[in-house]
């Protein structure tokens, strides 16, 4: 018998979609950016399976540009 997982934060309890988007943003700005930098990639596209998409690319100034779904976060 599987145990059901309970929300751990107020945001997860009352705004589950917002909480999922926040977790995706944290993943993009953390491990995905680290992988992008470590492998010295020029472009990277990823999707989480729930419709959240991200595109990373290197700018002329050698900075990472992040486009999350349709919003640029950095």
N, CA, C, O and CB atoms as a CASP TS submission, in Angstrom:
PFRMAT TS
TARGET T0000
AUTHOR 0000-0000-0000
METHOD Language model
MODEL 1
PARENT N/A
ATOM      1  N   UNK     1       0.840  -1.170   0.000  1.00  0.00           N
ATOM      2  CA  UNK     1       0.000   0.000   0.000  1.00  0.00           C
ATOM      3  C   UNK     1       0.891   1.240   0.000  1.00  0.00           C
ATOM      4  O   UNK     1       1.782   1.370   0.839  1.00  0.00           O
ATOM      5  CB  UNK     1      -0.959  -0.006   1.214  1.00  0.00           C
ATOM      6  N   UNK     2       0.652   2.131  -0.924  1.00  0.00           N
ATOM      7  CA  UNK     2       1.498   3.322  -1.027  1.00  0.00           C
ATOM      8  C   UNK     2       0.986   4.432  -0.121  1.00  0.00           C
ATOM      9  O   UNK     2      -0.218   4.614   0.060  1.00  0.00           O
ATOM     10  CB  UNK     2       1.559   3.815  -2.477  1.00  0.00           C
ATOM     11  N   UNK     3       1.928   5.157   0.436  1.00  0.00           N
ATOM     12  CA  UNK     3       1.609   6.270   1.311  1.00  0.00           C
ATOM     13  C   UNK     3       1.446   7.523   0.455  1.00  0.00           C
ATOM     14  O   UNK     3       2.298   7.812  -0.386  1.00  0.00           O
ATOM     15  CB  UNK     3       2.710   6.466   2.397  1.00  0.00           C
ATOM     16  N   UNK     4       0.365   8.265   0.661  1.00  0.00           N
ATOM     17  CA  UNK     4       0.166   9.485  -0.124  1.00  0.00           C
ATOM     18  C   UNK     4       1.042  10.588   0.436  1.00  0.00           C
ATOM     19  O   UNK     4       1.179  10.734   1.651  1.00  0.00           O
ATOM     20  CB  UNK     4      -1.323   9.918  -0.122  1.00  0.00           C
ATOM     21  N   UNK     5       1.631  11.360  -0.456  1.00  0.00           N
ATOM     22  CA  UNK     5       2.500  12.447  -0.004  1.00  0.00           C
ATOM     23  C   UNK     5       1.654  13.674   0.305  1.00  0.00           C
ATOM     24  O   UNK     5       0.766  14.047  -0.462  1.00  0.00           O
ATOM     25  CB  UNK     5       3.578  12.780  -1.071  1.00  0.00           C
ATOM     26  N   UNK     6       1.943  14.284   1.426  1.00  0.00           N
ATOM     27  CA  UNK     6       1.223  15.479   1.851  1.00  0.00           C
ATOM     28  C   UNK     6       2.048  16.704   1.506  1.00  0.00           C
ATOM     29  O   UNK     6       3.277  16.657   1.574  1.00  0.00           O
ATOM     30  CB  UNK     6       0.910  15.437   3.368  1.00  0.00           C
ATOM     31  N   UNK     7       1.397  17.802   1.137  1.00  0.00           N
ATOM     32  CA  UNK     7       2.134  19.038   0.885  1.00  0.00           C
ATOM     33  C   UNK     7       2.949  19.432   2.113  1.00  0.00           C
ATOM     34  O   UNK     7       2.501  19.260   3.246  1.00  0.00           O
ATOM     35  CB  UNK     7       1.170  20.174   0.497  1.00  0.00           C
ATOM     36  N   UNK     8       4.145  19.959   1.880  1.00  0.00           N
ATOM     37  CA  UNK     8       5.021  20.308   2.990  1.00  0.00           C
ATOM     38  C   UNK     8       5.070  21.806   3.253  1.00  0.00           C
ATOM     39  O   UNK     8       5.535  22.233   4.310  1.00  0.00           O
ATOM     40  CB  UNK     8       6.407  19.800   2.725  1.00  0.00           C
ATOM     41  N   UNK     9       4.600  22.601   2.315  1.00  0.00           N
ATOM     42  CA  UNK     9       4.610  24.045   2.527  1.00  0.00           C
ATOM     43  C   UNK     9       3.219  24.613   2.289  1.00  0.00           C
ATOM     44  O   UNK     9       2.361  23.961   1.692  1.00  0.00           O
ATOM     45  CB  UNK     9       5.639  24.730   1.603  1.00  0.00           C
ATOM     46  N   UNK    10       3.009  25.826   2.759  1.00  0.00           N
ATOM     47  CA  UNK    10       1.725  26.491   2.558  1.00  0.00           C
ATOM     48  C   UNK    10       1.456  26.696   1.064  1.00  0.00           C
ATOM     49  O   UNK    10       0.326  26.539   0.601  1.00  0.00           O
ATOM     50  CB  UNK    10       1.696  27.844   3.301  1.00  0.00           C
ATOM     51  N   UNK    11       2.517  27.051   0.311  1.00  0.00           N
ATOM     52  CA  UNK    11       2.366  27.262  -1.126  1.00  0.00           C
ATOM     53  C   UNK    11       1.916  25.974  -1.817  1.00  0.00           C
ATOM     54  O   UNK    11       1.047  26.007  -2.688  1.00  0.00           O
ATOM     55  CB  UNK    11       3.687  27.763  -1.737  1.00  0.00           C
ATOM     56  N   UNK    12       2.507  24.839  -1.431  1.00  0.00           N
ATOM     57  CA  UNK    12       2.111  23.554  -2.027  1.00  0.00           C
ATOM     58  C   UNK    12       0.674  23.202  -1.674  1.00  0.00           C
ATOM     59  O   UNK    12      -0.032  22.589  -2.474  1.00  0.00           O
ATOM     60  CB  UNK    12       3.050  22.433  -1.562  1.00  0.00           C
ATOM     61  N   UNK    13       0.239  23.587  -0.478  1.00  0.00           N
ATOM     62  CA  UNK    13      -1.123  23.300  -0.023  1.00  0.00           C
ATOM     63  C   UNK    13      -2.160  24.104  -0.795  1.00  0.00           C
ATOM     64  O   UNK    13      -3.159  23.555  -1.261  1.00  0.00           O
ATOM     65  CB  UNK    13      -1.252  23.589   1.465  1.00  0.00           C
ATOM     66  N   UNK    14      -1.920  25.409  -0.930  1.00  0.00           N
ATOM     67  CA  UNK    14      -2.933  26.293  -1.503  1.00  0.00           C
ATOM     68  C   UNK    14      -2.706  26.657  -2.967  1.00  0.00           C
ATOM     69  O   UNK    14      -3.659  27.011  -3.661  1.00  0.00           O
ATOM     70  CB  UNK    14      -2.999  27.539  -0.706  1.00  0.00           C
ATOM     71  N   UNK    15      -1.483  26.579  -3.448  1.00  0.00           N
ATOM     72  CA  UNK    15      -1.162  26.922  -4.835  1.00  0.00           C
ATOM     73  C   UNK    15      -0.211  25.863  -5.423  1.00  0.00           C
ATOM     74  O   UNK    15       0.949  26.173  -5.692  1.00  0.00           O
ATOM     75  CB  UNK    15      -0.519  28.348  -4.916  1.00  0.00           C
ATOM     76  N   UNK    16      -0.677  24.631  -5.626  1.00  0.00           N
ATOM     77  CA  UNK    16       0.221  23.563  -6.082  1.00  0.00           C
ATOM     78  C   UNK    16       0.875  23.845  -7.437  1.00  0.00           C
ATOM     79  O   UNK    16       2.034  23.484  -7.643  1.00  0.00           O
ATOM     80  CB  UNK    16      -0.542  22.269  -6.162  1.00  0.00           C
ATOM     81  N   UNK    17       0.159  24.477  -8.354  1.00  0.00           N
ATOM     82  CA  UNK    17       0.749  24.784  -9.664  1.00  0.00           C
ATOM     83  C   UNK    17       1.870  25.806  -9.524  1.00  0.00           C
ATOM     84  O   UNK    17       2.905  25.687 -10.180  1.00  0.00           O
ATOM     85  CB  UNK    17      -0.329  25.310 -10.633  1.00  0.00           C
ATOM     86  N   UNK    18       1.672  26.800  -8.681  1.00  0.00           N
ATOM     87  CA  UNK    18       2.697  27.820  -8.431  1.00  0.00           C
ATOM     88  C   UNK    18       3.926  27.174  -7.787  1.00  0.00           C
ATOM     89  O   UNK    18       5.059  27.513  -8.130  1.00  0.00           O
ATOM     90  CB  UNK    18       2.138  28.956  -7.521  1.00  0.00           C
ATOM     91  N   UNK    19       3.703  26.251  -6.860  1.00  0.00           N
ATOM     92  CA  UNK    19       4.809  25.564  -6.185  1.00  0.00           C
ATOM     93  C   UNK    19       5.609  24.723  -7.178  1.00  0.00           C
ATOM     94  O   UNK    19       6.838  24.692  -7.110  1.00  0.00           O
ATOM     95  CB  UNK    19       4.277  24.673  -5.043  1.00  0.00           C
ATOM     96  N   UNK    20       4.928  24.044  -8.095  1.00  0.00           N
ATOM     97  CA  UNK    20       5.615  23.234  -9.101  1.00  0.00           C
ATOM     98  C   UNK    20       6.450  24.113 -10.017  1.00  0.00           C
ATOM     99  O   UNK    20       7.570  23.747 -10.373  1.00  0.00           O
ATOM    100  CB  UNK    20       4.606  22.422  -9.923  1.00  0.00           C
ATOM    101  N   UNK    21       5.923  25.258 -10.400  1.00  0.00           N
ATOM    102  CA  UNK    21       6.665  26.180 -11.263  1.00  0.00           C
ATOM    103  C   UNK    21       7.896  26.718 -10.528  1.00  0.00           C
ATOM    104  O   UNK    21       8.954  26.891 -11.133  1.00  0.00           O
ATOM    105  CB  UNK    21       5.756  27.349 -11.723  1.00  0.00           C
ATOM    106  N   UNK    22       7.761  26.980  -9.238  1.00  0.00           N
ATOM    107  CA  UNK    22       8.886  27.465  -8.443  1.00  0.00           C
ATOM    108  C   UNK    22       9.984  26.398  -8.371  1.00  0.00           C
ATOM    109  O   UNK    22      11.165  26.716  -8.509  1.00  0.00           O
ATOM    110  CB  UNK    22       8.418  27.856  -7.020  1.00  0.00           C
ATOM    111  N   UNK    23       9.600  25.138  -8.157  1.00  0.00           N
ATOM    112  CA  UNK    23      10.584  24.046  -8.121  1.00  0.00           C
ATOM    113  C   UNK    23      11.288  23.922  -9.464  1.00  0.00           C
ATOM    114  O   UNK    23      12.495  23.682  -9.501  1.00  0.00           O
ATOM    115  CB  UNK    23       9.905  22.706  -7.752  1.00  0.00           C
ATOM    116  N   UNK    24      10.565  24.081 -10.568  1.00  0.00           N
ATOM    117  CA  UNK    24      11.161  24.012 -11.897  1.00  0.00           C
ATOM    118  C   UNK    24      12.163  25.143 -12.080  1.00  0.00           C
ATOM    119  O   UNK    24      13.257  24.927 -12.601  1.00  0.00           O
ATOM    120  CB  UNK    24      10.074  24.074 -12.986  1.00  0.00           C
ATOM    121  N   UNK    25      11.796  26.342 -11.657  1.00  0.00           N
ATOM    122  CA  UNK    25      12.687  27.499 -11.753  1.00  0.00           C
ATOM    123  C   UNK    25      13.957  27.263 -10.947  1.00  0.00           C
ATOM    124  O   UNK    25      15.054  27.586 -11.406  1.00  0.00           O
ATOM    125  CB  UNK    25      11.975  28.772 -11.263  1.00  0.00           C
ATOM    126  N   UNK    26      13.816  26.704  -9.750  1.00  0.00           N
ATOM    127  CA  UNK    26      14.988  26.406  -8.918  1.00  0.00           C
ATOM    128  C   UNK    26      15.884  25.365  -9.584  1.00  0.00           C
ATOM    129  O   UNK    26      17.108  25.465  -9.506  1.00  0.00           O
ATOM    130  CB  UNK    26      14.548  25.910  -7.530  1.00  0.00           C
ATOM    131  N   UNK    27      15.290  24.371 -10.237  1.00  0.00           N
ATOM    132  CA  UNK    27      16.074  23.348 -10.929  1.00  0.00           C
ATOM    133  C   UNK    27      16.823  23.953 -12.110  1.00  0.00           C
ATOM    134  O   UNK    27      17.983  23.621 -12.353  1.00  0.00           O
ATOM    135  CB  UNK    27      15.165  22.202 -11.408  1.00  0.00           C
ATOM    136  N   UNK    28      16.157  24.839 -12.839  1.00  0.00           N
ATOM    137  CA  UNK    28      16.793  25.484 -13.985  1.00  0.00           C
ATOM    138  C   UNK    28      17.958  26.344 -13.520  1.00  0.00           C
ATOM    139  O   UNK    28      19.052  26.265 -14.079  1.00  0.00           O
ATOM    140  CB  UNK    28      15.774  26.335 -14.768  1.00  0.00           C
ATOM    141  N   UNK    29      17.733  27.159 -12.508  1.00  0.00           N
ATOM    142  CA  UNK    29      18.763  28.091 -12.054  1.00  0.00           C
ATOM    143  C   UNK    29      19.869  27.399 -11.258  1.00  0.00           C
ATOM    144  O   UNK    29      20.896  28.014 -10.972  1.00  0.00           O
ATOM    145  CB  UNK    29      18.135  29.178 -11.211  1.00  0.00           C
ATOM    146  N   UNK    30      19.675  26.141 -10.901  1.00  0.00           N
ATOM    147  CA  UNK    30      20.676  25.384 -10.157  1.00  0.00           C
ATOM    148  C   UNK    30      21.362  24.350 -11.026  1.00  0.00           C
ATOM    149  O   UNK    30      22.270  24.682 -11.787  1.00  0.00           O
ATOM    150  CB  UNK    30      20.042  24.708  -8.963  1.00  0.00           C
ATOM    151  N   UNK    31      20.934  23.089 -10.920  1.00  0.00           N
ATOM    152  CA  UNK    31      21.624  21.984 -11.604  1.00  0.00           C
ATOM    153  C   UNK    31      21.674  22.099 -13.135  1.00  0.00           C
ATOM    154  O   UNK    31      22.674  21.720 -13.744  1.00  0.00           O
ATOM    155  CB  UNK    31      20.956  20.699 -11.244  1.00  0.00           C
ATOM    156  N   UNK    32      20.621  22.610 -13.754  1.00  0.00           N
ATOM    157  CA  UNK    32      20.628  22.703 -15.216  1.00  0.00           C
ATOM    158  C   UNK    32      21.662  23.730 -15.671  1.00  0.00           C
ATOM    159  O   UNK    32      22.400  23.478 -16.623  1.00  0.00           O
ATOM    160  CB  UNK    32      19.222  23.080 -15.749  1.00  0.00           C
ATOM    161  N   UNK    33      21.725  24.878 -15.007  1.00  0.00           N
ATOM    162  CA  UNK    33      22.739  25.892 -15.347  1.00  0.00           C
ATOM    163  C   UNK    33      24.149  25.369 -15.082  1.00  0.00           C
ATOM    164  O   UNK    33      25.069  25.625 -15.859  1.00  0.00           O
ATOM    165  CB  UNK    33      22.499  27.186 -14.540  1.00  0.00           C
ATOM    166  N   UNK    34      24.312  24.639 -13.986  1.00  0.00           N
ATOM    167  CA  UNK    34      25.617  24.070 -13.664  1.00  0.00           C
ATOM    168  C   UNK    34      26.068  23.089 -14.744  1.00  0.00           C
ATOM    169  O   UNK    34      27.229  23.109 -15.154  1.00  0.00           O
ATOM    170  CB  UNK    34      25.572  23.371 -12.302  1.00  0.00           C
ATOM    171  N   UNK    35      25.163  22.239 -15.203  1.00  0.00           N
ATOM    172  CA  UNK    35      25.467  21.286 -16.273  1.00  0.00           C
ATOM    173  C   UNK    35      25.824  22.027 -17.555  1.00  0.00           C
ATOM    174  O   UNK    35      26.799  21.687 -18.225  1.00  0.00           O
ATOM    175  CB  UNK    35      24.273  20.342 -16.518  1.00  0.00           C
ATOM    176  N   UNK    36      25.034  23.037 -17.889  1.00  0.00           N
ATOM    177  CA  UNK    36      25.262  23.847 -19.083  1.00  0.00           C
ATOM    178  C   UNK    36      26.662  24.463 -19.053  1.00  0.00           C
ATOM    179  O   UNK    36      27.382  24.437 -20.051  1.00  0.00           O
ATOM    180  CB  UNK    36      24.191  24.952 -19.199  1.00  0.00           C
ATOM    181  N   UNK    37      27.033  25.011 -17.909  1.00  0.00           N
ATOM    182  CA  UNK    37      28.351  25.642 -17.758  1.00  0.00           C
ATOM    183  C   UNK    37      29.475  24.606 -17.760  1.00  0.00           C
ATOM    184  O   UNK    37      30.499  24.797 -18.414  1.00  0.00           O
ATOM    185  CB  UNK    37      28.402  26.461 -16.462  1.00  0.00           C
ATOM    186  N   UNK    38      29.281  23.517 -17.031  1.00  0.00           N
ATOM    187  CA  UNK    38      30.323  22.497 -16.916  1.00  0.00           C
ATOM    188  C   UNK    38      30.664  21.871 -18.262  1.00  0.00           C
ATOM    189  O   UNK    38      31.827  21.579 -18.541  1.00  0.00           O
ATOM    190  CB  UNK    38      29.888  21.417 -15.946  1.00  0.00           C
ATOM    191  N   UNK    39      29.650  21.668 -19.091  1.00  0.00           N
ATOM    192  CA  UNK    39      29.870  21.056 -20.408  1.00  0.00           C
ATOM    193  C   UNK    39      30.231  22.082 -21.476  1.00  0.00           C
ATOM    194  O   UNK    39      30.500  21.726 -22.623  1.00  0.00           O
ATOM    195  CB  UNK    39      28.633  20.293 -20.840  1.00  0.00           C
ATOM    196  N   UNK    40      30.234  23.368 -21.088  1.00  0.00           N
ATOM    197  CA  UNK    40      30.563  24.478 -21.995  1.00  0.00           C
ATOM    198  C   UNK    40      29.732  24.424 -23.278  1.00  0.00           C
ATOM    199  O   UNK    40      30.256  24.513 -24.389  1.00  0.00           O
ATOM    200  CB  UNK    40      32.058  24.451 -22.344  1.00  0.00           C
ATOM    201  N   UNK    41      28.416  24.276 -23.088  1.00  0.00           N
ATOM    202  CA  UNK    41      27.496  24.203 -24.217  1.00  0.00           C
ATOM    203  C   UNK    41      27.184  25.601 -24.738  1.00  0.00           C
ATOM    204  O   UNK    41      27.308  26.585 -24.008  1.00  0.00           O
ATOM    205  CB  UNK    41      26.200  23.480 -23.814  1.00  0.00           C
ATOM    206  N   UNK    42      26.781  25.682 -25.997  1.00  0.00           N
ATOM    207  CA  UNK    42      26.360  26.948 -26.592  1.00  0.00           C
ATOM    208  C   UNK    42      24.847  27.137 -26.448  1.00  0.00           C
ATOM    209  O   UNK    42      24.375  28.251 -26.224  1.00  0.00           O
ATOM    210  CB  UNK    42      26.767  27.006 -28.079  1.00  0.00           C
ATOM    211  N   UNK    43      24.086  26.033 -26.579  1.00  0.00           N
ATOM    212  CA  UNK    43      22.624  26.080 -26.465  1.00  0.00           C
ATOM    213  C   UNK    43      22.135  24.799 -25.811  1.00  0.00           C
ATOM    214  O   UNK    43      22.746  23.739 -25.950  1.00  0.00           O
ATOM    215  CB  UNK    43      21.956  26.273 -27.860  1.00  0.00           C
ATOM    216  N   UNK    44      21.022  24.912 -25.094  1.00  0.00           N
ATOM    217  CA  UNK    44      20.405  23.753 -24.456  1.00  0.00           C
ATOM    218  C   UNK    44      18.913  24.012 -24.322  1.00  0.00           C
ATOM    219  O   UNK    44      18.501  25.097 -23.911  1.00  0.00           O
ATOM    220  CB  UNK    44      21.047  23.460 -23.066  1.00  0.00           C
ATOM    221  N   UNK    45      18.107  23.021 -24.668  1.00  0.00           N
ATOM    222  CA  UNK    45      16.655  23.079 -24.469  1.00  0.00           C
ATOM    223  C   UNK    45      16.260  21.900 -23.597  1.00  0.00           C
ATOM    224  O   UNK    45      16.792  20.800 -23.747  1.00  0.00           O
ATOM    225  CB  UNK    45      15.880  23.057 -25.838  1.00  0.00           C
ATOM    226  N   UNK    46      15.320  22.133 -22.680  1.00  0.00           N
ATOM    227  CA  UNK    46      14.857  21.061 -21.802  1.00  0.00           C
ATOM    228  C   UNK    46      13.373  21.242 -21.522  1.00  0.00           C
ATOM    229  O   UNK    46      12.842  22.349 -21.603  1.00  0.00           O
ATOM    230  CB  UNK    46      15.664  21.038 -20.479  1.00  0.00           C
ATOM    231  N   UNK    47      12.712  20.137 -21.191  1.00  0.00           N
ATOM    232  CA  UNK    47      11.300  20.146 -20.831  1.00  0.00           C
ATOM    233  C   UNK    47      11.110  19.172 -19.682  1.00  0.00           C
ATOM    234  O   UNK    47      11.745  18.118 -19.648  1.00  0.00           O
ATOM    235  CB  UNK    47      10.390  19.771 -22.050  1.00  0.00           C
ATOM    236  N   UNK    48      10.236  19.519 -18.738  1.00  0.00           N
ATOM    237  CA  UNK    48      10.045  18.667 -17.567  1.00  0.00           C
ATOM    238  C   UNK    48       8.929  17.636 -17.720  1.00  0.00           C
ATOM    239  O   UNK    48       8.694  16.856 -16.797  1.00  0.00           O
ATOM    240  CB  UNK    48       9.761  19.521 -16.379  1.00  0.00           C
ATOM    241  N   UNK    49       8.241  17.611 -18.846  1.00  0.00           N
ATOM    242  CA  UNK    49       7.161  16.657 -19.045  1.00  0.00           C
ATOM    243  C   UNK    49       5.804  17.190 -18.625  1.00  0.00           C
ATOM    244  O   UNK    49       4.781  16.563 -18.903  1.00  0.00           O
ATOM    245  CB  UNK    49       7.454  15.405 -18.295  1.00  0.00           C
ATOM    246  N   UNK    50       5.779  18.329 -17.963  1.00  0.00           N
ATOM    247  CA  UNK    50       4.527  18.962 -17.550  1.00  0.00           C
ATOM    248  C   UNK    50       4.259  20.239 -18.336  1.00  0.00           C
ATOM    249  O   UNK    50       3.418  21.050 -17.948  1.00  0.00           O
ATOM    250  CB  UNK    50       4.558  19.270 -16.056  1.00  0.00           C
ATOM    251  N   UNK    51       4.974  20.413 -19.439  1.00  0.00           N
ATOM    252  CA  UNK    51       4.778  21.586 -20.269  1.00  0.00           C
ATOM    253  C   UNK    51       5.727  22.739 -19.957  1.00  0.00           C
ATOM    254  O   UNK    51       5.739  23.737 -20.677  1.00  0.00           O
ATOM    255  CB  UNK    51       3.384  22.053 -20.127  1.00  0.00           C
ATOM    256  N   UNK    52       6.512  22.615 -18.907  1.00  0.00           N
ATOM    257  CA  UNK    52       7.490  23.657 -18.578  1.00  0.00           C
ATOM    258  C   UNK    52       8.724  23.452 -19.436  1.00  0.00           C
ATOM    259  O   UNK    52       9.316  22.373 -19.440  1.00  0.00           O
ATOM    260  CB  UNK    52       7.860  23.635 -17.060  1.00  0.00           C
ATOM    261  N   UNK    53       9.108  24.489 -20.160  1.00  0.00           N
ATOM    262  CA  UNK    53      10.256  24.405 -21.066  1.00  0.00           C
ATOM    263  C   UNK    53      11.277  25.464 -20.716  1.00  0.00           C
ATOM    264  O   UNK    53      10.941  26.508 -20.157  1.00  0.00           O
ATOM    265  CB  UNK    53       9.814  24.558 -22.529  1.00  0.00           C
ATOM    266  N   UNK    54      12.535  25.187 -21.049  1.00  0.00           N
ATOM    267  CA  UNK    54      13.598  26.148 -20.830  1.00  0.00           C
ATOM    268  C   UNK    54      14.572  26.090 -21.993  1.00  0.00           C
ATOM    269  O   UNK    54      14.843  25.024 -22.545  1.00  0.00           O
ATOM    270  CB  UNK    54      14.320  25.879 -19.496  1.00  0.00           C
ATOM    271  N   UNK    55      15.095  27.260 -22.357  1.00  0.00           N
ATOM    272  CA  UNK    55      16.147  27.357 -23.362  1.00  0.00           C
ATOM    273  C   UNK    55      17.280  28.149 -22.746  1.00  0.00           C
ATOM    274  O   UNK    55      17.066  29.233 -22.204  1.00  0.00           O
ATOM    275  CB  UNK    55      15.634  28.025 -24.688  1.00  0.00           C
ATOM    276  N   UNK    56      18.488  27.607 -22.828  1.00  0.00           N
ATOM    277  CA  UNK    56      19.672  28.300 -22.349  1.00  0.00           C
ATOM    278  C   UNK    56      20.578  28.556 -23.537  1.00  0.00           C
ATOM    279  O   UNK    56      20.691  27.719 -24.432  1.00  0.00           O
ATOM    280  CB  UNK    56      20.406  27.483 -21.246  1.00  0.00           C
ATOM    281  N   UNK    57      21.219  29.706 -23.544  1.00  0.00           N
ATOM    282  CA  UNK    57      22.172  30.026 -24.600  1.00  0.00           C
ATOM    283  C   UNK    57      23.223  30.981 -24.044  1.00  0.00           C
ATOM    284  O   UNK    57      23.016  31.634 -23.021  1.00  0.00           O
ATOM    285  CB  UNK    57      21.454  30.647 -25.834  1.00  0.00           C
ATOM    286  N   UNK    58      24.352  31.046 -24.740  1.00  0.00           N
ATOM    287  CA  UNK    58      25.435  31.934 -24.342  1.00  0.00           C
ATOM    288  C   UNK    58      25.309  33.221 -25.151  1.00  0.00           C
ATOM    289  O   UNK    58      25.162  33.185 -26.372  1.00  0.00           O
ATOM    290  CB  UNK    58      26.836  31.261 -24.556  1.00  0.00           C
ATOM    291  N   UNK    59      25.370  34.368 -24.453  1.00  0.00           N
ATOM    292  CA  UNK    59      25.275  35.669 -25.119  1.00  0.00           C
ATOM    293  C   UNK    59      26.641  36.097 -25.637  1.00  0.00           C
ATOM    294  O   UNK    59      27.646  35.432 -25.383  1.00  0.00           O
ATOM    295  CB  UNK    59      24.709  36.736 -24.160  1.00  0.00           C
ATOM    296  N   UNK    60      26.671  37.214 -26.366  1.00  0.00           N
ATOM    297  CA  UNK    60      27.939  37.768 -26.869  1.00  0.00           C
ATOM    298  C   UNK    60      28.896  38.109 -25.732  1.00  0.00           C
ATOM    299  O   UNK    60      30.115  38.035 -25.888  1.00  0.00           O
ATOM    300  CB  UNK    60      27.675  39.019 -27.714  1.00  0.00           C
ATOM    301  N   UNK    61      28.325  38.486 -24.579  1.00  0.00           N
ATOM    302  CA  UNK    61      29.131  38.851 -23.416  1.00  0.00           C
ATOM    303  C   UNK    61      29.552  37.637 -22.597  1.00  0.00           C
ATOM    304  O   UNK    61      30.090  37.780 -21.499  1.00  0.00           O
ATOM    305  CB  UNK    61      28.363  39.814 -22.538  1.00  0.00           C
ATOM    306  N   UNK    62      29.308  36.443 -23.129  1.00  0.00           N
ATOM    307  CA  UNK    62      29.667  35.181 -22.482  1.00  0.00           C
ATOM    308  C   UNK    62      28.869  34.944 -21.191  1.00  0.00           C
ATOM    309  O   UNK    62      29.369  34.330 -20.248  1.00  0.00           O
ATOM    310  CB  UNK    62      31.162  35.163 -22.175  1.00  0.00           C
ATOM    311  N   UNK    63      27.628  35.434 -21.161  1.00  0.00           N
ATOM    312  CA  UNK    63      26.727  35.196 -20.046  1.00  0.00           C
ATOM    313  C   UNK    63      25.674  34.189 -20.480  1.00  0.00           C
ATOM    314  O   UNK    63      25.460  33.977 -21.674  1.00  0.00           O
ATOM    315  CB  UNK    63      26.069  36.517 -19.561  1.00  0.00           C
ATOM    316  N   UNK    64      25.020  33.573 -19.509  1.00  0.00           N
ATOM    317  CA  UNK    64      23.975  32.590 -19.812  1.00  0.00           C
ATOM    318  C   UNK    64      22.627  33.303 -19.861  1.00  0.00           C
ATOM    319  O   UNK    64      22.235  33.980 -18.910  1.00  0.00           O
ATOM    320  CB  UNK    64      23.956  31.437 -18.753  1.00  0.00           C
ATOM    321  N   UNK    65      21.929  33.142 -20.975  1.00  0.00           N
ATOM    322  CA  UNK    65      20.576  33.682 -21.120  1.00  0.00           C
ATOM    323  C   UNK    65      19.621  32.516 -20.889  1.00  0.00           C
ATOM    324  O   UNK    65      19.756  31.460 -21.506  1.00  0.00           O
ATOM    325  CB  UNK    65      20.351  34.356 -22.546  1.00  0.00           C
ATOM    326  N   UNK    66      18.653  32.717 -19.994  1.00  0.00           N
ATOM    327  CA  UNK    66      17.683  31.676 -19.663  1.00  0.00           C
ATOM    328  C   UNK    66      16.300  32.141 -20.066  1.00  0.00           C
ATOM    329  O   UNK    66      15.842  33.194 -19.623  1.00  0.00           O
ATOM    330  CB  UNK    66      17.725  31.329 -18.154  1.00  0.00           C
ATOM    331  N   UNK    67      15.626  31.358 -20.908  1.00  0.00           N
ATOM    332  CA  UNK    67      14.231  31.630 -21.277  1.00  0.00           C
ATOM    333  C   UNK    67      13.402  30.482 -20.722  1.00  0.00           C
ATOM    334  O   UNK    67      13.506  29.348 -21.191  1.00  0.00           O
ATOM    335  CB  UNK    67      14.045  31.776 -22.852  1.00  0.00           C
ATOM    336  N   UNK    68      12.580  30.779 -19.722  1.00  0.00           N
ATOM    337  CA  UNK    68      11.743  29.779 -19.077  1.00  0.00           C
ATOM    338  C   UNK    68      10.345  29.877 -19.635  1.00  0.00           C
ATOM    339  O   UNK    68       9.673  30.891 -19.446  1.00  0.00           O
ATOM    340  CB  UNK    68      11.735  29.955 -17.546  1.00  0.00           C
ATOM    341  N   UNK    69       9.892  28.838 -20.322  1.00  0.00           N
ATOM    342  CA  UNK    69       8.637  28.841 -21.059  1.00  0.00           C
ATOM    343  C   UNK    69       8.652  30.059 -21.974  1.00  0.00           C
ATOM    344  O   UNK    69       9.398  30.067 -22.953  1.00  0.00           O
ATOM    345  CB  UNK    69       7.395  28.860 -20.094  1.00  0.00           C
ATOM    346  N   UNK    70       7.860  31.084 -21.694  1.00  0.00           N
ATOM    347  CA  UNK    70       7.894  32.273 -22.538  1.00  0.00           C
ATOM    348  C   UNK    70       8.458  33.476 -21.801  1.00  0.00           C
ATOM    349  O   UNK    70       8.395  34.595 -22.309  1.00  0.00           O
ATOM    350  CB  UNK    70       6.506  32.589 -23.048  1.00  0.00           C
ATOM    351  N   UNK    71       9.010  33.263 -20.609  1.00  0.00           N
ATOM    352  CA  UNK    71       9.513  34.352 -19.779  1.00  0.00           C
ATOM    353  C   UNK    71      11.025  34.236 -19.653  1.00  0.00           C
ATOM    354  O   UNK    71      11.536  33.156 -19.358  1.00  0.00           O
ATOM    355  CB  UNK    71       8.846  34.340 -18.382  1.00  0.00           C
ATOM    356  N   UNK    72      11.750  35.332 -19.873  1.00  0.00           N
ATOM    357  CA  UNK    72      13.192  35.343 -19.672  1.00  0.00           C
ATOM    358  C   UNK    72      13.456  35.671 -18.208  1.00  0.00           C
ATOM    359  O   UNK    72      13.067  36.733 -17.723  1.00  0.00           O
ATOM    360  CB  UNK    72      13.897  36.370 -20.623  1.00  0.00           C
ATOM    361  N   UNK    73      14.136  34.732 -17.490  1.00  0.00           N
ATOM    362  CA  UNK    73      14.370  34.966 -16.063  1.00  0.00           C
ATOM    363  C   UNK    73      15.756  35.500 -15.767  1.00  0.00           C
ATOM    364  O   UNK    73      16.011  35.977 -14.661  1.00  0.00           O
ATOM    365  CB  UNK    73      14.157  33.698 -15.297  1.00  0.00           C
ATOM    366  N   UNK    74      16.647  35.429 -16.727  1.00  0.00           N
ATOM    367  CA  UNK    74      17.979  35.992 -16.507  1.00  0.00           C
ATOM    368  C   UNK    74      18.591  36.332 -17.833  1.00  0.00           C
ATOM    369  O   UNK    74      19.719  36.822 -17.884  1.00  0.00           O
ATOM    370  CB  UNK    74      18.882  35.022 -15.729  1.00  0.00           C
TER
END
